[in-house]
Amino acid sequence: MSSTIHFRIDDETKRLAMQAAERVKLSLTELMRQRAVELADEERRHQSHEHDIWLEQQITQAFERHDSGSGEYISHDEATSHMDKLRERAQQGKL
């Protein structure tokens, strides 16, 4: 699936951008597509890094609760029941 991006820029910016594209033997559209892909890749790395930090914090907190004896443990059946209820709420759009 592909999308189209439309945006306005001033004439001088367009002229200079077209010259830059010509210098690297690309059309302005191709160059802008490459830049958009680079931005998306950068954002993926950023989001992945944030998730890694969050996950590490969650794991550290879980071990701290375990080590201090304040962890709360439930049986497999309780966990399954809880997940079934959450799944049902999600299917109903209530999450």
Jmol script that loads the backbone (N, CA, C; Angstrom):
load data "model"
ATOM      1  N   MET A   1       0.844  -1.175   0.000  1.00  0.00           N
ATOM      2  CA  MET A   1       0.000   0.000   0.000  1.00  0.00           C
ATOM      3  C   MET A   1       0.889   1.239   0.000  1.00  0.00           C
ATOM      4  N   SER A   2       0.518   2.214  -0.761  1.00  0.00           N
ATOM      5  CA  SER A   2       1.305   3.443  -0.789  1.00  0.00           C
ATOM      6  C   SER A   2       0.388   4.643  -0.618  1.00  0.00           C
ATOM      7  N   SER A   3       0.970   5.719  -0.184  1.00  0.00           N
ATOM      8  CA  SER A   3       0.234   6.959   0.055  1.00  0.00           C
ATOM      9  C   SER A   3       0.933   8.090  -0.665  1.00  0.00           C
ATOM     10  N   THR A   4       0.215   9.162  -0.824  1.00  0.00           N
ATOM     11  CA  THR A   4       0.755  10.356  -1.447  1.00  0.00           C
ATOM     12  C   THR A   4       0.839  11.450  -0.407  1.00  0.00           C
ATOM     13  N   ILE A   5       1.937  12.206  -0.442  1.00  0.00           N
ATOM     14  CA  ILE A   5       2.119  13.338   0.458  1.00  0.00           C
ATOM     15  C   ILE A   5       2.137  14.599  -0.393  1.00  0.00           C
ATOM     16  N   HIS A   6       1.345  15.567  -0.007  1.00  0.00           N
ATOM     17  CA  HIS A   6       1.334  16.872  -0.674  1.00  0.00           C
ATOM     18  C   HIS A   6       1.711  17.932   0.349  1.00  0.00           C
ATOM     19  N   PHE A   7       2.600  18.816  -0.024  1.00  0.00           N
ATOM     20  CA  PHE A   7       2.917  19.930   0.861  1.00  0.00           C
ATOM     21  C   PHE A   7       3.374  21.114   0.021  1.00  0.00           C
ATOM     22  N   ARG A   8       3.258  22.284   0.601  1.00  0.00           N
ATOM     23  CA  ARG A   8       3.644  23.510  -0.087  1.00  0.00           C
ATOM     24  C   ARG A   8       4.950  24.035   0.490  1.00  0.00           C
ATOM     25  N   ILE A   9       5.798  24.512  -0.430  1.00  0.00           N
ATOM     26  CA  ILE A   9       7.033  25.165  -0.025  1.00  0.00           C
ATOM     27  C   ILE A   9       7.203  26.404  -0.901  1.00  0.00           C
ATOM     28  N   ASP A  10       8.031  27.321  -0.455  1.00  0.00           N
ATOM     29  CA  ASP A  10       8.225  28.527  -1.251  1.00  0.00           C
ATOM     30  C   ASP A  10       9.075  28.200  -2.486  1.00  0.00           C
ATOM     31  N   ASP A  11       9.015  29.069  -3.481  1.00  0.00           N
ATOM     32  CA  ASP A  11       9.686  28.837  -4.761  1.00  0.00           C
ATOM     33  C   ASP A  11      11.195  28.659  -4.614  1.00  0.00           C
ATOM     34  N   GLU A  12      11.818  29.463  -3.778  1.00  0.00           N
ATOM     35  CA  GLU A  12      13.271  29.383  -3.595  1.00  0.00           C
ATOM     36  C   GLU A  12      13.667  28.029  -3.003  1.00  0.00           C
ATOM     37  N   THR A  13      12.911  27.565  -2.017  1.00  0.00           N
ATOM     38  CA  THR A  13      13.191  26.259  -1.408  1.00  0.00           C
ATOM     39  C   THR A  13      13.046  25.162  -2.451  1.00  0.00           C
ATOM     40  N   LYS A  14      11.993  25.231  -3.257  1.00  0.00           N
ATOM     41  CA  LYS A  14      11.778  24.224  -4.300  1.00  0.00           C
ATOM     42  C   LYS A  14      12.932  24.238  -5.302  1.00  0.00           C
ATOM     43  N   ARG A  15      13.346  25.425  -5.734  1.00  0.00           N
ATOM     44  CA  ARG A  15      14.425  25.544  -6.715  1.00  0.00           C
ATOM     45  C   ARG A  15      15.715  24.925  -6.175  1.00  0.00           C
ATOM     46  N   LEU A  16      16.052  25.253  -4.948  1.00  0.00           N
ATOM     47  CA  LEU A  16      17.271  24.717  -4.345  1.00  0.00           C
ATOM     48  C   LEU A  16      17.175  23.205  -4.126  1.00  0.00           C
ATOM     49  N   ALA A  17      16.013  22.742  -3.704  1.00  0.00           N
ATOM     50  CA  ALA A  17      15.819  21.304  -3.497  1.00  0.00           C
ATOM     51  C   ALA A  17      15.949  20.547  -4.819  1.00  0.00           C
ATOM     52  N   MET A  18      15.414  21.131  -5.901  1.00  0.00           N
ATOM     53  CA  MET A  18      15.527  20.494  -7.209  1.00  0.00           C
ATOM     54  C   MET A  18      16.995  20.449  -7.651  1.00  0.00           C
ATOM     55  N   GLN A  19      17.751  21.490  -7.371  1.00  0.00           N
ATOM     56  CA  GLN A  19      19.175  21.494  -7.708  1.00  0.00           C
ATOM     57  C   GLN A  19      19.924  20.419  -6.917  1.00  0.00           C
ATOM     58  N   ALA A  20      19.574  20.290  -5.646  1.00  0.00           N
ATOM     59  CA  ALA A  20      20.209  19.270  -4.814  1.00  0.00           C
ATOM     60  C   ALA A  20      19.892  17.873  -5.352  1.00  0.00           C
ATOM     61  N   ALA A  21      18.650  17.663  -5.782  1.00  0.00           N
ATOM     62  CA  ALA A  21      18.253  16.366  -6.334  1.00  0.00           C
ATOM     63  C   ALA A  21      19.000  16.083  -7.633  1.00  0.00           C
ATOM     64  N   GLU A  22      19.106  17.086  -8.485  1.00  0.00           N
ATOM     65  CA  GLU A  22      19.834  16.923  -9.748  1.00  0.00           C
ATOM     66  C   GLU A  22      21.301  16.579  -9.498  1.00  0.00           C
ATOM     67  N   ARG A  23      21.881  17.206  -8.472  1.00  0.00           N
ATOM     68  CA  ARG A  23      23.280  16.956  -8.143  1.00  0.00           C
ATOM     69  C   ARG A  23      23.525  15.490  -7.816  1.00  0.00           C
ATOM     70  N   VAL A  24      22.558  14.831  -7.187  1.00  0.00           N
ATOM     71  CA  VAL A  24      22.717  13.413  -6.841  1.00  0.00           C
ATOM     72  C   VAL A  24      22.010  12.512  -7.851  1.00  0.00           C
ATOM     73  N   LYS A  25      21.626  13.114  -8.986  1.00  0.00           N
ATOM     74  CA  LYS A  25      21.031  12.394 -10.115  1.00  0.00           C
ATOM     75  C   LYS A  25      19.734  11.659  -9.743  1.00  0.00           C
ATOM     76  N   LEU A  26      18.892  12.358  -8.990  1.00  0.00           N
ATOM     77  CA  LEU A  26      17.570  11.846  -8.629  1.00  0.00           C
ATOM     78  C   LEU A  26      16.548  12.920  -8.933  1.00  0.00           C
ATOM     79  N   SER A  27      15.301  12.486  -9.090  1.00  0.00           N
ATOM     80  CA  SER A  27      14.237  13.479  -9.190  1.00  0.00           C
ATOM     81  C   SER A  27      13.948  13.981  -7.780  1.00  0.00           C
ATOM     82  N   LEU A  28      13.331  15.128  -7.686  1.00  0.00           N
ATOM     83  CA  LEU A  28      12.982  15.655  -6.363  1.00  0.00           C
ATOM     84  C   LEU A  28      12.040  14.690  -5.653  1.00  0.00           C
ATOM     85  N   THR A  29      11.131  14.076  -6.391  1.00  0.00           N
ATOM     86  CA  THR A  29      10.207  13.102  -5.793  1.00  0.00           C
ATOM     87  C   THR A  29      10.976  11.919  -5.207  1.00  0.00           C
ATOM     88  N   GLU A  30      11.946  11.390  -5.956  1.00  0.00           N
ATOM     89  CA  GLU A  30      12.726  10.257  -5.457  1.00  0.00           C
ATOM     90  C   GLU A  30      13.523  10.640  -4.215  1.00  0.00           C
ATOM     91  N   LEU A  31      14.109  11.825  -4.249  1.00  0.00           N
ATOM     92  CA  LEU A  31      14.892  12.284  -3.105  1.00  0.00           C
ATOM     93  C   LEU A  31      14.009  12.471  -1.873  1.00  0.00           C
ATOM     94  N   MET A  32      12.840  13.055  -2.048  1.00  0.00           N
ATOM     95  CA  MET A  32      11.924  13.251  -0.917  1.00  0.00           C
ATOM     96  C   MET A  32      11.417  11.911  -0.393  1.00  0.00           C
ATOM     97  N   ARG A  33      11.193  10.961  -1.299  1.00  0.00           N
ATOM     98  CA  ARG A  33      10.779   9.619  -0.871  1.00  0.00           C
ATOM     99  C   ARG A  33      11.876   8.995  -0.004  1.00  0.00           C
ATOM    100  N   GLN A  34      13.130   9.103  -0.439  1.00  0.00           N
ATOM    101  CA  GLN A  34      14.248   8.576   0.347  1.00  0.00           C
ATOM    102  C   GLN A  34      14.316   9.234   1.723  1.00  0.00           C
ATOM    103  N   ARG A  35      14.139  10.540   1.749  1.00  0.00           N
ATOM    104  CA  ARG A  35      14.195  11.255   3.035  1.00  0.00           C
ATOM    105  C   ARG A  35      13.057  10.816   3.954  1.00  0.00           C
ATOM    106  N   ALA A  36      11.869  10.608   3.375  1.00  0.00           N
ATOM    107  CA  ALA A  36      10.727  10.162   4.185  1.00  0.00           C
ATOM    108  C   ALA A  36      10.993   8.772   4.760  1.00  0.00           C
ATOM    109  N   VAL A  37      11.582   7.897   3.948  1.00  0.00           N
ATOM    110  CA  VAL A  37      11.924   6.549   4.427  1.00  0.00           C
ATOM    111  C   VAL A  37      12.966   6.642   5.545  1.00  0.00           C
ATOM    112  N   GLU A  38      13.957   7.524   5.386  1.00  0.00           N
ATOM    113  CA  GLU A  38      14.962   7.715   6.427  1.00  0.00           C
ATOM    114  C   GLU A  38      14.328   8.216   7.723  1.00  0.00           C
ATOM    115  N   LEU A  39      13.391   9.151   7.607  1.00  0.00           N
ATOM    116  CA  LEU A  39      12.694   9.656   8.798  1.00  0.00           C
ATOM    117  C   LEU A  39      11.907   8.547   9.488  1.00  0.00           C
ATOM    118  N   ALA A  40      11.219   7.726   8.683  1.00  0.00           N
ATOM    119  CA  ALA A  40      10.440   6.626   9.244  1.00  0.00           C
ATOM    120  C   ALA A  40      11.354   5.623   9.944  1.00  0.00           C
ATOM    121  N   ASP A  41      12.498   5.308   9.330  1.00  0.00           N
ATOM    122  CA  ASP A  41      13.459   4.397   9.964  1.00  0.00           C
ATOM    123  C   ASP A  41      13.974   4.960  11.276  1.00  0.00           C
ATOM    124  N   GLU A  42      14.268   6.252  11.273  1.00  0.00           N
ATOM    125  CA  GLU A  42      14.728   6.919  12.496  1.00  0.00           C
ATOM    126  C   GLU A  42      13.671   6.822  13.593  1.00  0.00           C
ATOM    127  N   GLU A  43      12.414   7.036  13.226  1.00  0.00           N
ATOM    128  CA  GLU A  43      11.330   6.959  14.216  1.00  0.00           C
ATOM    129  C   GLU A  43      11.162   5.537  14.731  1.00  0.00           C
ATOM    130  N   ARG A  44      11.307   4.534  13.847  1.00  0.00           N
ATOM    131  CA  ARG A  44      11.232   3.139  14.299  1.00  0.00           C
ATOM    132  C   ARG A  44      12.316   2.846  15.331  1.00  0.00           C
ATOM    133  N   ARG A  45      13.528   3.313  15.057  1.00  0.00           N
ATOM    134  CA  ARG A  45      14.623   3.097  16.013  1.00  0.00           C
ATOM    135  C   ARG A  45      14.324   3.805  17.335  1.00  0.00           C
ATOM    136  N   HIS A  46      13.814   5.016  17.252  1.00  0.00           N
ATOM    137  CA  HIS A  46      13.474   5.780  18.462  1.00  0.00           C
ATOM    138  C   HIS A  46      12.419   5.050  19.281  1.00  0.00           C
ATOM    139  N   GLN A  47      11.355   4.604  18.613  1.00  0.00           N
ATOM    140  CA  GLN A  47      10.281   3.915  19.330  1.00  0.00           C
ATOM    141  C   GLN A  47      10.766   2.596  19.908  1.00  0.00           C
ATOM    142  N   SER A  48      11.601   1.888  19.170  1.00  0.00           N
ATOM    143  CA  SER A  48      12.138   0.619  19.660  1.00  0.00           C
ATOM    144  C   SER A  48      12.991   0.860  20.896  1.00  0.00           C
ATOM    145  N   HIS A  49      13.803   1.904  20.855  1.00  0.00           N
ATOM    146  CA  HIS A  49      14.664   2.223  21.998  1.00  0.00           C
ATOM    147  C   HIS A  49      13.816   2.573  23.221  1.00  0.00           C
ATOM    148  N   GLU A  50      12.769   3.369  23.018  1.00  0.00           N
ATOM    149  CA  GLU A  50      11.881   3.719  24.144  1.00  0.00           C
ATOM    150  C   GLU A  50      11.241   2.464  24.726  1.00  0.00           C
ATOM    151  N   HIS A  51      10.827   1.546  23.840  1.00  0.00           N
ATOM    152  CA  HIS A  51      10.200   0.309  24.317  1.00  0.00           C
ATOM    153  C   HIS A  51      11.210  -0.523  25.097  1.00  0.00           C
ATOM    154  N   ASP A  52      12.448  -0.593  24.609  1.00  0.00           N
ATOM    155  CA  ASP A  52      13.487  -1.348  25.318  1.00  0.00           C
ATOM    156  C   ASP A  52      13.707  -0.794  26.717  1.00  0.00           C
ATOM    157  N   ILE A  53      13.738   0.525  26.840  1.00  0.00           N
ATOM    158  CA  ILE A  53      13.922   1.162  28.151  1.00  0.00           C
ATOM    159  C   ILE A  53      12.748   0.821  29.067  1.00  0.00           C
ATOM    160  N   TRP A  54      11.521   0.940  28.527  1.00  0.00           N
ATOM    161  CA  TRP A  54      10.324   0.640  29.319  1.00  0.00           C
ATOM    162  C   TRP A  54      10.356  -0.820  29.781  1.00  0.00           C
ATOM    163  N   LEU A  55      10.674  -1.736  28.866  1.00  0.00           N
ATOM    164  CA  LEU A  55      10.689  -3.155  29.205  1.00  0.00           C
ATOM    165  C   LEU A  55      11.735  -3.452  30.284  1.00  0.00           C
ATOM    166  N   GLU A  56      12.896  -2.851  30.166  1.00  0.00           N
ATOM    167  CA  GLU A  56      13.938  -3.051  31.168  1.00  0.00           C
ATOM    168  C   GLU A  56      13.473  -2.556  32.538  1.00  0.00           C
ATOM    169  N   GLN A  57      12.776  -1.425  32.571  1.00  0.00           N
ATOM    170  CA  GLN A  57      12.241  -0.896  33.835  1.00  0.00           C
ATOM    171  C   GLN A  57      11.219  -1.862  34.435  1.00  0.00           C
ATOM    172  N   GLN A  58      10.354  -2.410  33.595  1.00  0.00           N
ATOM    173  CA  GLN A  58       9.335  -3.337  34.074  1.00  0.00           C
ATOM    174  C   GLN A  58       9.978  -4.596  34.663  1.00  0.00           C
ATOM    175  N   ILE A  59      11.001  -5.098  34.000  1.00  0.00           N
ATOM    176  CA  ILE A  59      11.684  -6.300  34.481  1.00  0.00           C
ATOM    177  C   ILE A  59      12.386  -6.013  35.801  1.00  0.00           C
ATOM    178  N   THR A  60      13.057  -4.880  35.881  1.00  0.00           N
ATOM    179  CA  THR A  60      13.743  -4.497  37.121  1.00  0.00           C
ATOM    180  C   THR A  60      12.750  -4.386  38.274  1.00  0.00           C
ATOM    181  N   GLN A  61      11.619  -3.737  38.027  1.00  0.00           N
ATOM    182  CA  GLN A  61      10.591  -3.598  39.067  1.00  0.00           C
ATOM    183  C   GLN A  61      10.043  -4.960  39.495  1.00  0.00           C
ATOM    184  N   ALA A  62       9.864  -5.860  38.551  1.00  0.00           N
ATOM    185  CA  ALA A  62       9.351  -7.195  38.885  1.00  0.00           C
ATOM    186  C   ALA A  62      10.336  -7.937  39.789  1.00  0.00           C
ATOM    187  N   PHE A  63      11.627  -7.859  39.468  1.00  0.00           N
ATOM    188  CA  PHE A  63      12.626  -8.516  40.314  1.00  0.00           C
ATOM    189  C   PHE A  63      12.710  -7.863  41.689  1.00  0.00           C
ATOM    190  N   GLU A  64      12.562  -6.551  41.749  1.00  0.00           N
ATOM    191  CA  GLU A  64      12.575  -5.859  43.043  1.00  0.00           C
ATOM    192  C   GLU A  64      11.401  -6.316  43.902  1.00  0.00           C
ATOM    193  N   ARG A  65      10.211  -6.449  43.280  1.00  0.00           N
ATOM    194  CA  ARG A  65       9.045  -6.937  44.041  1.00  0.00           C
ATOM    195  C   ARG A  65       9.286  -8.366  44.524  1.00  0.00           C
ATOM    196  N   HIS A  66       9.856  -9.188  43.659  1.00  0.00           N
ATOM    197  CA  HIS A  66      10.135 -10.577  44.028  1.00  0.00           C
ATOM    198  C   HIS A  66      11.134 -10.629  45.181  1.00  0.00           C
ATOM    199  N   ASP A  67      12.228  -9.886  45.038  1.00  0.00           N
ATOM    200  CA  ASP A  67      13.277  -9.912  46.063  1.00  0.00           C
ATOM    201  C   ASP A  67      12.801  -9.372  47.409  1.00  0.00           C
ATOM    202  N   SER A  68      11.878  -8.411  47.383  1.00  0.00           N
ATOM    203  CA  SER A  68      11.390  -7.834  48.637  1.00  0.00           C
ATOM    204  C   SER A  68      10.236  -8.636  49.238  1.00  0.00           C
ATOM    205  N   GLY A  69       9.767  -9.638  48.499  1.00  0.00           N
ATOM    206  CA  GLY A  69       8.651 -10.456  48.989  1.00  0.00           C
ATOM    207  C   GLY A  69       7.302  -9.793  48.818  1.00  0.00           C
ATOM    208  N   SER A  70       7.255  -8.683  48.085  1.00  0.00           N
ATOM    209  CA  SER A  70       5.980  -7.984  47.915  1.00  0.00           C
ATOM    210  C   SER A  70       5.297  -8.332  46.595  1.00  0.00           C
ATOM    211  N   GLY A  71       5.848  -9.304  45.885  1.00  0.00           N
ATOM    212  CA  GLY A  71       5.235  -9.705  44.619  1.00  0.00           C
ATOM    213  C   GLY A  71       3.902 -10.387  44.843  1.00  0.00           C
ATOM    214  N   GLU A  72       3.014 -10.229  43.903  1.00  0.00           N
ATOM    215  CA  GLU A  72       1.698 -10.860  43.976  1.00  0.00           C
ATOM    216  C   GLU A  72       1.650 -11.957  42.932  1.00  0.00           C
ATOM    217  N   TYR A  73       1.344 -13.150  43.341  1.00  0.00           N
ATOM    218  CA  TYR A  73       1.350 -14.291  42.442  1.00  0.00           C
ATOM    219  C   TYR A  73      -0.058 -14.846  42.318  1.00  0.00           C
ATOM    220  N   ILE A  74      -0.413 -15.218  41.093  1.00  0.00           N
ATOM    221  CA  ILE A  74      -1.731 -15.820  40.860  1.00  0.00           C
ATOM    222  C   ILE A  74      -1.532 -17.123  40.099  1.00  0.00           C
ATOM    223  N   SER A  75      -2.524 -17.980  40.182  1.00  0.00           N
ATOM    224  CA  SER A  75      -2.427 -19.277  39.514  1.00  0.00           C
ATOM    225  C   SER A  75      -2.625 -19.120  38.002  1.00  0.00           C
ATOM    226  N   HIS A  76      -2.265 -20.169  37.293  1.00  0.00           N
ATOM    227  CA  HIS A  76      -2.456 -20.178  35.851  1.00  0.00           C
ATOM    228  C   HIS A  76      -3.933 -19.990  35.502  1.00  0.00           C
ATOM    229  N   ASP A  77      -4.813 -20.663  36.240  1.00  0.00           N
ATOM    230  CA  ASP A  77      -6.250 -20.550  35.978  1.00  0.00           C
ATOM    231  C   ASP A  77      -6.747 -19.115  36.192  1.00  0.00           C
ATOM    232  N   GLU A  78      -6.259 -18.463  37.251  1.00  0.00           N
ATOM    233  CA  GLU A  78      -6.641 -17.066  37.494  1.00  0.00           C
ATOM    234  C   GLU A  78      -6.151 -16.157  36.370  1.00  0.00           C
ATOM    235  N   ALA A  79      -4.927 -16.383  35.917  1.00  0.00           N
ATOM    236  CA  ALA A  79      -4.367 -15.571  34.828  1.00  0.00           C
ATOM    237  C   ALA A  79      -5.162 -15.781  33.545  1.00  0.00           C
ATOM    238  N   THR A  80      -5.506 -17.029  33.256  1.00  0.00           N
ATOM    239  CA  THR A  80      -6.285 -17.338  32.051  1.00  0.00           C
ATOM    240  C   THR A  80      -7.651 -16.681  32.116  1.00  0.00           C
ATOM    241  N   SER A  81      -8.290 -16.751  33.270  1.00  0.00           N
ATOM    242  CA  SER A  81      -9.598 -16.125  33.439  1.00  0.00           C
ATOM    243  C   SER A  81      -9.512 -14.615  33.238  1.00  0.00           C
ATOM    244  N   HIS A  82      -8.500 -14.013  33.821  1.00  0.00           N
ATOM    245  CA  HIS A  82      -8.311 -12.568  33.688  1.00  0.00           C
ATOM    246  C   HIS A  82      -8.086 -12.192  32.225  1.00  0.00           C
ATOM    247  N   MET A  83      -7.251 -12.947  31.528  1.00  0.00           N
ATOM    248  CA  MET A  83      -6.978 -12.663  30.115  1.00  0.00           C
ATOM    249  C   MET A  83      -8.233 -12.848  29.264  1.00  0.00           C
ATOM    250  N   ASP A  84      -9.049 -13.865  29.584  1.00  0.00           N
ATOM    251  CA  ASP A  84     -10.296 -14.067  28.841  1.00  0.00           C
ATOM    252  C   ASP A  84     -11.224 -12.865  28.994  1.00  0.00           C
ATOM    253  N   LYS A  85     -11.296 -12.335  30.213  1.00  0.00           N
ATOM    254  CA  LYS A  85     -12.136 -11.158  30.451  1.00  0.00           C
ATOM    255  C   LYS A  85     -11.607  -9.937  29.702  1.00  0.00           C
ATOM    256  N   LEU A  86     -10.295  -9.756  29.721  1.00  0.00           N
ATOM    257  CA  LEU A  86      -9.699  -8.646  28.973  1.00  0.00           C
ATOM    258  C   LEU A  86      -9.942  -8.790  27.469  1.00  0.00           C
ATOM    259  N   ARG A  87      -9.789 -10.005  26.960  1.00  0.00           N
ATOM    260  CA  ARG A  87     -10.012 -10.266  25.539  1.00  0.00           C
ATOM    261  C   ARG A  87     -11.458  -9.937  25.163  1.00  0.00           C
ATOM    262  N   GLU A  88     -12.395 -10.320  26.007  1.00  0.00           N
ATOM    263  CA  GLU A  88     -13.815 -10.047  25.756  1.00  0.00           C
ATOM    264  C   GLU A  88     -14.076  -8.539  25.740  1.00  0.00           C
ATOM    265  N   ARG A  89     -13.501  -7.819  26.702  1.00  0.00           N
ATOM    266  CA  ARG A  89     -13.663  -6.359  26.732  1.00  0.00           C
ATOM    267  C   ARG A  89     -13.053  -5.711  25.491  1.00  0.00           C
ATOM    268  N   ALA A  90     -11.921  -6.234  25.055  1.00  0.00           N
ATOM    269  CA  ALA A  90     -11.261  -5.691  23.859  1.00  0.00           C
ATOM    270  C   ALA A  90     -12.139  -5.914  22.637  1.00  0.00           C
ATOM    271  N   GLN A  91     -12.722  -7.082  22.528  1.00  0.00           N
ATOM    272  CA  GLN A  91     -13.582  -7.376  21.377  1.00  0.00           C
ATOM    273  C   GLN A  91     -14.826  -6.497  21.365  1.00  0.00           C
ATOM    274  N   GLN A  92     -15.249  -6.067  22.526  1.00  0.00           N
ATOM    275  CA  GLN A  92     -16.409  -5.185  22.652  1.00  0.00           C
ATOM    276  C   GLN A  92     -16.021  -3.717  22.506  1.00  0.00           C
ATOM    277  N   GLY A  93     -14.734  -3.473  22.341  1.00  0.00           N
ATOM    278  CA  GLY A  93     -14.253  -2.093  22.205  1.00  0.00           C
ATOM    279  C   GLY A  93     -14.258  -1.332  23.519  1.00  0.00           C
ATOM    280  N   LYS A  94     -14.173  -2.029  24.622  1.00  0.00           N
ATOM    281  CA  LYS A  94     -14.230  -1.389  25.936  1.00  0.00           C
ATOM    282  C   LYS A  94     -12.862  -1.240  26.594  1.00  0.00           C
ATOM    283  N   LEU A  95     -11.802  -1.405  25.842  1.00  0.00           N
ATOM    284  CA  LEU A  95     -10.451  -1.210  26.402  1.00  0.00           C
ATOM    285  C   LEU A  95      -9.856   0.056  25.862  1.00  0.00           C
TER     286      LEU A  95
END
end "model"
wireframe off; spacefill off
backbone 0.3
color backbone group
